[in-house]
Amino acid sequence: MHHEHHFQLPRSYPLLIVISGPSGVGKDTVIQRMKERGFPFHFVVTATTRPKRPDEVHERDYIFVSKEEFARMIEADELLEYAIVYGDYKGIPKSQVRQALASGKDVILRIDVQGAETIRKLAPEALLIFLTTESEEELVRRLERRKTETPEELKLRIATARKELQRLQAFDYVVINREFQLDDTVNCICAIINAEHHRVKPRRVSL
């Protein structure tokens, strides 16, 4: 006798993907490249109180708000996570993330290491990817090359980056962003996301 076994394939749910890592590792460049390559992800647009630069577009690069508006957003609990970054506020609007996940899209957040750990507490099923360099020396070298900071600011950034490297264990995956290998980095991140969609026990993000 032939018995038919009906088995249910696990459903795939949209992922909340956090791309983080120490300052100077090239998170923005990686995200920029992912956008250029047209992946079907929702890239979260961060709210910030810093002034808009001439080449930036409101609601594409950032959601530019006043300090008053930002304070209101904090009060109204409209932000998943927020931080003061060198004197200005940056935050992740909750409704944007919820809407994107509800539409079935994978959602990509780019935040600092501390923020990533906050997201982990709020959404234990988030997928946390740590972007880094081959070595600590390489990271310091990249930070020194930037030339946009005073020596004091640079010291602070290097100290912060060294601390951030020690938070690796809080993440699910680590990806090395090698110099001049941007597409390899992006391919690696996409491979991780793809693999995560094939888990037998899928991640189900609820926010």
N, C-alpha and C positions, 0 to 999 in steps of 0.2 A: 504493500500500500504506500502510496506516495502522499505524504503530508506537506501541504504548502505552509512554509513558515513566513509569516508576514513580519518583517522587522521594520522599524521606524528609523530612518536615518536622522541623526541629530540635526536640528535646525541651525542655521548660521545666523548669528545676531550681529548688528553693527557694533564695531569696536570703538572704544574711547582710547585713543593712542596718545601717550604723552612722550614727546621727544624732549629730553633734557640733557644735562651735562654741564660741566664747568664753563665759566665765562671764557670766551676766546676760542672755543672749540669749533665754531662755525655752524651753530644751529640755524641761524637765519639764512645762511647761504644754502644749506641743505633743503630747508623748507622752500626757498625760492626756486631751487632746481626742481623740486617735486611739483610745484605749481606749473613751471614751464613745460614739464613733461605731460601735463594734463591728466594726472591721476584723478579718479572719481572720488576724491576725499573732500570732506568739508574742512577747510582750514579755518580754525577759529580766529576771529578778528578781536584782538585785545583792546580793551578800553584803556586810555591813558590820559593823564593830565599834562603831559609834556606838550609844548607847542609843536604845531605841524611844520615840518620842513617843506621847502618849496616843491620838491619832487614827490611829495606824498599825497595820497588821495584819501579823504575821509571815508571811512567804512570799507576801504580796501586794505590799506596798510594798518591803520588803527582806527578805533572809534575815538575821536578827540573830544574830550569833555572838560568842563571847568572843574576846579577843586570842589565847588559847591555841589555840582551834579554828582561828582564821584562820592562825596560824603553821603548824599541822598541814596545812592546805590548801595553803599555799605549798610546804612540804616535799614533800608528796605530789604536787605538780605538777597540782593539781586546778583551777587557775585559768588562764584564757586570758590574763588581764591583771589587774594590780592596782596600786593607787596609794595613797599616803597623802594624804588630803584634809583639810587643817586638823586634823591630829593624829589622825584616825581612818582606818582602812583600808577600802577598797572594792575588790571584785573580782568578776570574771565567772566563774561556775562553768562549766567546760568541758563537763561531762556534760549540763547543761541545754541548752546550745546544740546539742550533737550530737544529743540526743534530739529536739529540736524540728525540726531540719533533716531527720532521718531520717523524721519523721512527715509530711514534705512541706510543712510550713508555712514561710512566710517568717519570718525571725527578726529582731527589731529590738533593737539595742543602743543605749543612750544613754550615751556616754562622753566624757570630755574629749579635747581635741585630741591630746595626747600619746598617750593610750590608743588613739585611732583609728589612729595611725601604727603602733603595736605590732600591732594587729589586721591592718593591711595587710601587715605582714611575715609574720605567721602564715598569713593567708588572702588571697593576692594578688587573688583573685576577689571579695572582699567589695565591696559597693557603699557608697561613702563619701559622705555628704551633709553639707555644711557649712552650718549654720544661722547667719545673721548679721543685723545691723540694716542700715538704709540707709547709715549712716555711723558712723565712729568716735565722733563727738560724741554721736550718739544712744545708742551703747553705754555711754559714760561717764555720760550722763544717767540711763540706766536703773540702772546700778550705784549711782549716788549717791542715787537715790530709795529704795533698799531700806532704809536707815536702821537696819539690824540690826548694822552693824559699827562698830568704832572707826575714827577717821580713818586710823590706821596700816594696819589691815586693808583698808580701802577703797583706800588707795594701792597696796597689794600686789595687790589684785584687778584694779585698773585697769591696772597695769603688766603683769600676767599676760595680761589680755584683749588688750592691744595686741600683745603677742608672739604670741598665738594667732591673731590676724587675719592675721599674716604667713605662716601655715602653709597658707593656702588652696590653694596649688598641689598639695598632697598629696592633694586630694580629687577626686571625679568630678563632683559637682554642687554648686552653691551655691543656697541658697534664702533669700530675705529674709523675715524674720518681722516684718512691719509691725505697728505698734500697732493694736489693735482689728480685726485682719484674720486672726484665728487660723484660721478655717475655710479661708481662701485658702491659708495656709501648709500646712495639712494636705492640701488638695486637690492642691497642687503636689507635695508629697512622694509622694502616692499616684499621681499621673500619672507621676512618674519611675519608681516601682516597677513600674507597669503597663507602661510602655514597655520597661523592662529585661527583662520577661518575653517580649517580642516580638523580642529580638535574634536575628539569624541565627547568630551565634556566642555561644551562651549562656554566662553565667558559671557555672562549676561549682565550688562551694566545697567544699574538702576540709579537714578539721581533724583 
